[in-house]
Amino acid sequence: MFPGGKKGMKDLMKQAQKMQKDMMKTQEELANKVEEGSAGGGMVKVEMNGKHQIVSLKIDKEAVDPDDVEMLEDLIISAFNDVIKKISATSDSEMSKLTGGMNIPGLM
């Protein structure tokens, strides 16, 4: 038998349903949140939402050197990696608040 009987089981189910509802709301909010990543002192800026969709990309004309395309490519890659890292950190932080720090497989 479940500790606390039927009432304990009902309370546990209510808590699980509330947690699921809160997680869905948080995931929706995170999907709409926009983060910015940058590289080269702001010469390349990328904005991305929580769905990992690019919202904007800005490249300062000083970063465009036809004789050094590799530098621009590196700046773009760095800016993307920066914004992805920020989105992941924000998502991990918000989900951790809901789970009380427990690592629940499949949620993050």
mmCIF file of the C-alpha atoms, coordinates in Angstrom:
data_MODEL
# 
_entry.id   MODEL 
# 
loop_
_atom_site.group_PDB 
_atom_site.id 
_atom_site.type_symbol 
_atom_site.label_atom_id 
_atom_site.label_alt_id 
_atom_site.label_comp_id 
_atom_site.label_asym_id 
_atom_site.label_entity_id 
_atom_site.label_seq_id 
_atom_site.pdbx_PDB_ins_code 
_atom_site.Cartn_x 
_atom_site.Cartn_y 
_atom_site.Cartn_z 
_atom_site.occupancy 
_atom_site.B_iso_or_equiv 
_atom_site.pdbx_formal_charge 
_atom_site.auth_seq_id 
_atom_site.auth_comp_id 
_atom_site.auth_asym_id 
_atom_site.auth_atom_id 
_atom_site.pdbx_PDB_model_num 
ATOM 1   C CA . MET A 1 1   ? 0.000  0.000  0.000   1.00 0.00 ? 1   MET A CA 1 
ATOM 2   C CA . PHE A 1 2   ? 1.151  3.537  -0.660  1.00 0.00 ? 2   PHE A CA 1 
ATOM 3   C CA . PRO A 1 3   ? 2.435  5.457  2.415   1.00 0.00 ? 3   PRO A CA 1 
ATOM 4   C CA . GLY A 1 4   ? -0.326 7.799  3.514   1.00 0.00 ? 4   GLY A CA 1 
ATOM 5   C CA . GLY A 1 5   ? -3.009 5.688  1.866   1.00 0.00 ? 5   GLY A CA 1 
ATOM 6   C CA . LYS A 1 6   ? -5.357 6.922  -0.843  1.00 0.00 ? 6   LYS A CA 1 
ATOM 7   C CA . LYS A 1 7   ? -5.156 10.535 0.366   1.00 0.00 ? 7   LYS A CA 1 
ATOM 8   C CA . GLY A 1 8   ? -1.370 10.483 0.120   1.00 0.00 ? 8   GLY A CA 1 
ATOM 9   C CA . MET A 1 9   ? -1.581 9.066  -3.404  1.00 0.00 ? 9   MET A CA 1 
ATOM 10  C CA . LYS A 1 10  ? -4.120 11.728 -4.457  1.00 0.00 ? 10  LYS A CA 1 
ATOM 11  C CA . ASP A 1 11  ? -1.910 14.486 -3.017  1.00 0.00 ? 11  ASP A CA 1 
ATOM 12  C CA . LEU A 1 12  ? 1.104  13.090 -4.866  1.00 0.00 ? 12  LEU A CA 1 
ATOM 13  C CA . MET A 1 13  ? -0.868 12.959 -8.129  1.00 0.00 ? 13  MET A CA 1 
ATOM 14  C CA . LYS A 1 14  ? -2.006 16.580 -7.656  1.00 0.00 ? 14  LYS A CA 1 
ATOM 15  C CA . GLN A 1 15  ? 1.593  17.662 -7.081  1.00 0.00 ? 15  GLN A CA 1 
ATOM 16  C CA . ALA A 1 16  ? 2.741  15.775 -10.191 1.00 0.00 ? 16  ALA A CA 1 
ATOM 17  C CA . GLN A 1 17  ? -0.005 17.376 -12.301 1.00 0.00 ? 17  GLN A CA 1 
ATOM 18  C CA . LYS A 1 18  ? 0.894  20.841 -11.008 1.00 0.00 ? 18  LYS A CA 1 
ATOM 19  C CA . MET A 1 19  ? 4.584  20.239 -11.735 1.00 0.00 ? 19  MET A CA 1 
ATOM 20  C CA . GLN A 1 20  ? 3.742  19.076 -15.260 1.00 0.00 ? 20  GLN A CA 1 
ATOM 21  C CA . LYS A 1 21  ? 1.563  22.149 -15.851 1.00 0.00 ? 21  LYS A CA 1 
ATOM 22  C CA . ASP A 1 22  ? 4.299  24.454 -14.505 1.00 0.00 ? 22  ASP A CA 1 
ATOM 23  C CA . MET A 1 23  ? 6.900  22.766 -16.707 1.00 0.00 ? 23  MET A CA 1 
ATOM 24  C CA . MET A 1 24  ? 4.767  23.193 -19.819 1.00 0.00 ? 24  MET A CA 1 
ATOM 25  C CA . LYS A 1 25  ? 4.292  26.879 -19.014 1.00 0.00 ? 25  LYS A CA 1 
ATOM 26  C CA . THR A 1 26  ? 8.012  27.355 -18.383 1.00 0.00 ? 26  THR A CA 1 
ATOM 27  C CA . GLN A 1 27  ? 8.942  25.547 -21.607 1.00 0.00 ? 27  GLN A CA 1 
ATOM 28  C CA . GLU A 1 28  ? 6.579  27.809 -23.552 1.00 0.00 ? 28  GLU A CA 1 
ATOM 29  C CA . GLU A 1 29  ? 8.065  30.908 -21.921 1.00 0.00 ? 29  GLU A CA 1 
ATOM 30  C CA . LEU A 1 30  ? 11.601 29.683 -22.658 1.00 0.00 ? 30  LEU A CA 1 
ATOM 31  C CA . ALA A 1 31  ? 10.692 29.020 -26.306 1.00 0.00 ? 31  ALA A CA 1 
ATOM 32  C CA . ASN A 1 32  ? 9.677  32.671 -26.685 1.00 0.00 ? 32  ASN A CA 1 
ATOM 33  C CA . LYS A 1 33  ? 12.630 34.119 -24.772 1.00 0.00 ? 33  LYS A CA 1 
ATOM 34  C CA . VAL A 1 34  ? 15.310 35.715 -26.952 1.00 0.00 ? 34  VAL A CA 1 
ATOM 35  C CA . GLU A 1 35  ? 19.000 35.680 -26.016 1.00 0.00 ? 35  GLU A CA 1 
ATOM 36  C CA . GLU A 1 36  ? 21.878 37.491 -27.689 1.00 0.00 ? 36  GLU A CA 1 
ATOM 37  C CA . GLY A 1 37  ? 25.335 36.131 -28.342 1.00 0.00 ? 37  GLY A CA 1 
ATOM 38  C CA . SER A 1 38  ? 28.234 38.128 -29.668 1.00 0.00 ? 38  SER A CA 1 
ATOM 39  C CA . ALA A 1 39  ? 31.844 37.869 -30.737 1.00 0.00 ? 39  ALA A CA 1 
ATOM 40  C CA . GLY A 1 40  ? 34.668 40.188 -31.681 1.00 0.00 ? 40  GLY A CA 1 
ATOM 41  C CA . GLY A 1 41  ? 33.681 42.838 -29.173 1.00 0.00 ? 41  GLY A CA 1 
ATOM 42  C CA . GLY A 1 42  ? 30.172 42.984 -30.615 1.00 0.00 ? 42  GLY A CA 1 
ATOM 43  C CA . MET A 1 43  ? 31.204 43.017 -34.282 1.00 0.00 ? 43  MET A CA 1 
ATOM 44  C CA . VAL A 1 44  ? 28.987 39.959 -34.795 1.00 0.00 ? 44  VAL A CA 1 
ATOM 45  C CA . LYS A 1 45  ? 25.719 39.616 -32.864 1.00 0.00 ? 45  LYS A CA 1 
ATOM 46  C CA . VAL A 1 46  ? 23.210 36.783 -33.038 1.00 0.00 ? 46  VAL A CA 1 
ATOM 47  C CA . GLU A 1 47  ? 19.765 36.732 -31.462 1.00 0.00 ? 47  GLU A CA 1 
ATOM 48  C CA . MET A 1 48  ? 18.105 33.362 -31.032 1.00 0.00 ? 48  MET A CA 1 
ATOM 49  C CA . ASN A 1 49  ? 14.907 32.239 -29.347 1.00 0.00 ? 49  ASN A CA 1 
ATOM 50  C CA . GLY A 1 50  ? 14.500 29.273 -27.047 1.00 0.00 ? 50  GLY A CA 1 
ATOM 51  C CA . LYS A 1 51  ? 13.467 27.096 -29.988 1.00 0.00 ? 51  LYS A CA 1 
ATOM 52  C CA . HIS A 1 52  ? 16.988 27.659 -31.364 1.00 0.00 ? 52  HIS A CA 1 
ATOM 53  C CA . GLN A 1 53  ? 15.613 29.734 -34.233 1.00 0.00 ? 53  GLN A CA 1 
ATOM 54  C CA . ILE A 1 54  ? 17.684 32.708 -35.368 1.00 0.00 ? 54  ILE A CA 1 
ATOM 55  C CA . VAL A 1 55  ? 15.812 35.953 -34.779 1.00 0.00 ? 55  VAL A CA 1 
ATOM 56  C CA . SER A 1 56  ? 18.523 38.276 -36.096 1.00 0.00 ? 56  SER A CA 1 
ATOM 57  C CA . LEU A 1 57  ? 22.132 38.377 -37.223 1.00 0.00 ? 57  LEU A CA 1 
ATOM 58  C CA . LYS A 1 58  ? 24.098 41.618 -37.282 1.00 0.00 ? 58  LYS A CA 1 
ATOM 59  C CA . ILE A 1 59  ? 27.583 41.932 -38.734 1.00 0.00 ? 59  ILE A CA 1 
ATOM 60  C CA . ASP A 1 60  ? 29.514 45.171 -38.354 1.00 0.00 ? 60  ASP A CA 1 
ATOM 61  C CA . LYS A 1 61  ? 31.023 46.202 -41.671 1.00 0.00 ? 61  LYS A CA 1 
ATOM 62  C CA . GLU A 1 62  ? 34.446 46.390 -39.998 1.00 0.00 ? 62  GLU A CA 1 
ATOM 63  C CA . ALA A 1 63  ? 34.258 42.604 -39.597 1.00 0.00 ? 63  ALA A CA 1 
ATOM 64  C CA . VAL A 1 64  ? 33.912 42.147 -43.363 1.00 0.00 ? 64  VAL A CA 1 
ATOM 65  C CA . ASP A 1 65  ? 37.373 41.858 -44.868 1.00 0.00 ? 65  ASP A CA 1 
ATOM 66  C CA . PRO A 1 66  ? 37.429 40.147 -48.280 1.00 0.00 ? 66  PRO A CA 1 
ATOM 67  C CA . ASP A 1 67  ? 41.047 39.190 -47.632 1.00 0.00 ? 67  ASP A CA 1 
ATOM 68  C CA . ASP A 1 68  ? 40.198 37.481 -44.327 1.00 0.00 ? 68  ASP A CA 1 
ATOM 69  C CA . VAL A 1 69  ? 36.907 35.627 -44.732 1.00 0.00 ? 69  VAL A CA 1 
ATOM 70  C CA . GLU A 1 70  ? 38.064 33.016 -42.197 1.00 0.00 ? 70  GLU A CA 1 
ATOM 71  C CA . MET A 1 71  ? 38.054 35.630 -39.411 1.00 0.00 ? 71  MET A CA 1 
ATOM 72  C CA . LEU A 1 72  ? 34.418 36.510 -40.167 1.00 0.00 ? 72  LEU A CA 1 
ATOM 73  C CA . GLU A 1 73  ? 33.487 32.829 -40.252 1.00 0.00 ? 73  GLU A CA 1 
ATOM 74  C CA . ASP A 1 74  ? 35.161 32.320 -36.857 1.00 0.00 ? 74  ASP A CA 1 
ATOM 75  C CA . LEU A 1 75  ? 33.330 35.342 -35.396 1.00 0.00 ? 75  LEU A CA 1 
ATOM 76  C CA . ILE A 1 76  ? 29.974 34.037 -36.626 1.00 0.00 ? 76  ILE A CA 1 
ATOM 77  C CA . ILE A 1 77  ? 30.645 30.587 -35.172 1.00 0.00 ? 77  ILE A CA 1 
ATOM 78  C CA . SER A 1 78  ? 31.727 32.127 -31.854 1.00 0.00 ? 78  SER A CA 1 
ATOM 79  C CA . ALA A 1 79  ? 28.612 34.308 -31.688 1.00 0.00 ? 79  ALA A CA 1 
ATOM 80  C CA . PHE A 1 80  ? 26.359 31.308 -32.364 1.00 0.00 ? 80  PHE A CA 1 
ATOM 81  C CA . ASN A 1 81  ? 28.129 29.209 -29.738 1.00 0.00 ? 81  ASN A CA 1 
ATOM 82  C CA . ASP A 1 82  ? 27.795 32.085 -27.263 1.00 0.00 ? 82  ASP A CA 1 
ATOM 83  C CA . VAL A 1 83  ? 24.039 32.444 -27.732 1.00 0.00 ? 83  VAL A CA 1 
ATOM 84  C CA . ILE A 1 84  ? 23.445 28.676 -27.639 1.00 0.00 ? 84  ILE A CA 1 
ATOM 85  C CA . LYS A 1 85  ? 25.371 28.463 -24.362 1.00 0.00 ? 85  LYS A CA 1 
ATOM 86  C CA . LYS A 1 86  ? 23.234 31.286 -22.920 1.00 0.00 ? 86  LYS A CA 1 
ATOM 87  C CA . ILE A 1 87  ? 19.976 29.639 -24.007 1.00 0.00 ? 87  ILE A CA 1 
ATOM 88  C CA . SER A 1 88  ? 21.053 26.313 -22.482 1.00 0.00 ? 88  SER A CA 1 
ATOM 89  C CA . ALA A 1 89  ? 22.066 27.963 -19.207 1.00 0.00 ? 89  ALA A CA 1 
ATOM 90  C CA . THR A 1 90  ? 18.758 29.842 -18.975 1.00 0.00 ? 90  THR A CA 1 
ATOM 91  C CA . SER A 1 91  ? 16.774 26.686 -19.739 1.00 0.00 ? 91  SER A CA 1 
ATOM 92  C CA . ASP A 1 92  ? 18.728 24.597 -17.230 1.00 0.00 ? 92  ASP A CA 1 
ATOM 93  C CA . SER A 1 93  ? 18.288 27.260 -14.553 1.00 0.00 ? 93  SER A CA 1 
ATOM 94  C CA . GLU A 1 94  ? 14.527 27.640 -15.068 1.00 0.00 ? 94  GLU A CA 1 
ATOM 95  C CA . MET A 1 95  ? 13.873 23.898 -15.188 1.00 0.00 ? 95  MET A CA 1 
ATOM 96  C CA . SER A 1 96  ? 16.039 23.350 -12.117 1.00 0.00 ? 96  SER A CA 1 
ATOM 97  C CA . LYS A 1 97  ? 13.813 25.773 -10.203 1.00 0.00 ? 97  LYS A CA 1 
ATOM 98  C CA . LEU A 1 98  ? 10.812 23.571 -11.005 1.00 0.00 ? 98  LEU A CA 1 
ATOM 99  C CA . THR A 1 99  ? 12.461 20.263 -10.190 1.00 0.00 ? 99  THR A CA 1 
ATOM 100 C CA . GLY A 1 100 ? 14.196 21.462 -7.057  1.00 0.00 ? 100 GLY A CA 1 
ATOM 101 C CA . GLY A 1 101 ? 17.573 20.646 -8.570  1.00 0.00 ? 101 GLY A CA 1 
ATOM 102 C CA . MET A 1 102 ? 16.657 17.026 -9.345  1.00 0.00 ? 102 MET A CA 1 
ATOM 103 C CA . ASN A 1 103 ? 17.922 15.848 -12.703 1.00 0.00 ? 103 ASN A CA 1 
ATOM 104 C CA . ILE A 1 104 ? 14.882 14.255 -14.297 1.00 0.00 ? 104 ILE A CA 1 
ATOM 105 C CA . PRO A 1 105 ? 15.808 12.484 -17.561 1.00 0.00 ? 105 PRO A CA 1 
ATOM 106 C CA . GLY A 1 106 ? 14.019 13.777 -20.649 1.00 0.00 ? 106 GLY A CA 1 
ATOM 107 C CA . LEU A 1 107 ? 13.119 17.172 -19.189 1.00 0.00 ? 107 LEU A CA 1 
ATOM 108 C CA . MET A 1 108 ? 16.213 19.152 -20.062 1.00 0.00 ? 108 MET A CA 1 
# 
